[in-house]
Amino acid sequence: MHDIRAIRENPTAFDAALARRGDASISSEILALDGERRAKIQAAEEAQAEQNKAAKAIGAAKAKGDEAEFQRLREAVSEKKAEVAAMQNEAKELDAKLTDMLARIPNAPADDVPNGADEDDNVEVNRWGTPAEFSFAAKEHFEIAGVAAAMDFETAAKISGARFVLLKGSVARIHRALAQFMIDTHVDENELTEMNSPVLVRDEAMYGTDKLPKFGEDSYQTTNGWWLVPTSEVPLTYSVADEMLEESTLPLRYTAHTLCFRSEAGSAGRDTSGMLRQHQFEKVEMVSIVHPDTSDDEQKRMLRCAEGLLEKLGVPYRTVVLCTGDMGFGARRTFDIEAWLPGQNTYREISSVSTTGDFQARRMNARFKPAEGGKPEFVHTLNGSGLAVGRCLIAVLENGQQEDGSVKLPEVLAPYLGGKLTLTAEGTLV
């Protein structure tokens, strides 16, 4: 959420930042509402002062035995009390309206984020690995002989509908192995703290991590009001809501492997084949809570954590910085890592690593006390996929496919697969 004081101080800069994201100038509307709210608060305070003054005079009139003045003042106090209550209610309504308006405005992009309209304007900043050249026509993951029978979309559709998959046997084991490999790497090498977090969260957690109010349709809500998490970014980040942290405890670095749920609103007709875009999927998430001075370096660190996983798996990838028109609502800067998928002959997103600055921290009131004293400051929050497990499975299967329908698996998965690194064309691990 934006700082209203910053908008007051420099509305031109605020409008310019939104313009880079393709949004209309709105500072005048915000400031008009803010001015009305502040005027109402001031009027209520002045009326309250008059009420207090009259209340004191009541005692003096009673002491003098002036019954007429006593009654007049008592009626005046009663009227002023009602007037103050009405003004305070109006001020609360205006404050709620302003808060809702601010909550629907996207984050301001960092100065170094490239301008652009959509994904075509994203800028490549890194590339690793060379896509393999097959002597045969590369297949998509669900077409590979050793995979096809174990990736059951028909039964999943019978159970749950479209955009679900039932993984079986060896493919289910490889999927599980990838998640374990990711978590172990983050804990043992990247020094993240493993968390086992809820997948059902309250409104406040979704709001604090900028998923509400604007994007409620993108998530699923239960009949009793809980939300199914779109990613464990929500519970991990919100864990510091309303906290006053000691500066010495920063940074906090978390990772969790959870189920994730997304309605995929607006994606009708996109990626309908295979398991690239699902309503339910698994992801290993990274979240960092840091000092504002270190957030840019922390984003680079998190990016390397995610890239390193793909390098260990031998999956070629490229990294792009998203342009202003392609960034997510809460992001200040986002890097996407795109894995090479031979079956599609293109790179596809497998991780997004974003810094939100203090955008989320303001929404959930997460602050820290500077070690040298002074006023508390808002922390900075960052999140990133490390990695999307299903998409990583796709990349490993497609890049390791062989002409006979088998799949060669990465060496780093050996400890998780009992040393078996070949998925045969019959679907067994050997």
Salt bridges, closest charged atoms under 4 A:
ASP3 OD1 - ARG5 NE 3.47
ASP3 OD2 - ARG362 NH2 3.39
ASP34 OD2 - ARG8 NE 2.61
ASP34 OD1 - ARG37 NH2 2.74
GLU50 OE1 - LYS80 NZ 2.80
GLU69 OE2 - ARG72 NH2 2.79
GLU83 OE1 - LYS80 NZ 3.29
GLU90 OE1 - LYS40 NZ 2.77
ASP95 OD1 - ARG37 NH1 3.44
ASP100 OD2 - ARG104 NE 3.02
ASP112 OD1 - ARG333 NE 3.11
GLU124 OE1 - ARG127 NH2 2.71
GLU124 OE1 - ARG318 NH1 3.05
ASP152 OD2 - LYS168 NZ 3.00
GLU189 OE1 - LYS312 NZ 3.21
GLU204 OE2 - ARG202 NH2 3.30
ASP210 OD1 - LYS211 NZ 3.39
GLU233 OE2 - LYS211 NZ 2.97
GLU246 OE2 - LYS369 NZ 3.01
GLU247 OE2 - HIS291 NE2 3.73
GLU264 OE1 - ARG277 NH1 3.27
ASP271 OD2 - ARG277 NH2 3.11
ASP271 OD2 - ARG348 NH2 2.95
GLU282 OE1 - HIS257 NE2 2.59
GLU285 OE1 - LYS283 NZ 2.54
ASP293 OD2 - HIS291 ND1 3.71
ASP296 OD1 - ARG332 NH1 3.92
ASP296 OD1 - ARG333 NH1 3.21
GLU298 OE1 - ARG253 NH2 2.79
GLU307 OE1 - ARG304 NH1 2.78
GLU311 OE2 - ARG304 NH1 3.17
GLU338 OE1 - ARG318 NE 2.64
ASP358 OD2 - ARG362 NE 3.18
GLU398 OE2 - HIS141 ND1 3.20
